[in-house]
């Protein structure tokens, strides 16, 4: 479990950037599982089993990370937050 303990903002930023850069390990697994649950809940396909929805959520989360889409979204959030902070 110690692999899931983050740190200060700089350490947590490094962990996040490592995940989005393709580093595998416990932190990435935690992100994928949490993202899968959020994706499954958001899609709300109640006619499908929770296992099917979570499985598809895992696939979608992995695709978002591995394709670079998650990193691109993070970059956009960073740019927006910096823009808002400077106004």
N, C-alpha and C positions, 0 to 999 in steps of 0.2 A: 504494500500500500504506500510505502514511502515514495514510490515513483509518481504518485498522483499529487504529492504535496508540491505546490508551486512556491512562489517566493514574492519578491517585490515586483513592482510594475515592469522593471527591466527584465527580470528573469522570466516572468510570465509572457512578456512580449517575445522573448527568444524562443520559448517553448512553442508558442503559437506559430511563429514564423518557421520554425523547424518542421512542424506538422505540415504546414502548407507547402513547404519545400520538398516534401516527400519522405521525411524521416518517419520510420515505423517504430512502434513501441507502445507502452502502456498509455502515455498521454494521448496519442492518436486514437487508440482503441476506445478510450473514454469519450473523446470527441465524437467518434463515429457512432457509438451506442447512444449517446445523448441526442445527437442530431437525428438519428434514425427514429427515435421516439417522437421527437418534435415533428418530423416529416410525416410519420404515420398519423399523428394526432391532427395535423393540419389538413391532410388529405381527407380524413374522415370517411373513408370508404367502409361503412358499417356492414356492408354485405360480404366483406372478406374477413377472414379470421385475423386475430391480432398477430399471429405468427407470420402470416403472409404479408401483412402491412409492415411489420417490423423488418422482415427480410428485404422487402423492396426499399424500405427506408435506409437500411444499411447499404444497399447497392447505390442508392442515390447519393448518400453522404460520401461514400468512397469515390464515386464519379466526380462529385463537386470538388473534392480535395485533389484527386489525381489529374483532373483536367485543367486545373489552375483557376477554375471559376471561383472557388472560395477565396483564394488569394487576391483575385481581381476585385471581388466585393470588399474585402478588407481594405485594399488600397483606396477604393472609392470612399469608404467610411472614414478612413484617416484623413483624406483630402477634405471631405465635407466638414469633419469636426475641426480641423485646423482653420478652415475658412470661417466657420461660425465663431470660433474662439477669437479670431482677429477682427471681427466686426463689432 
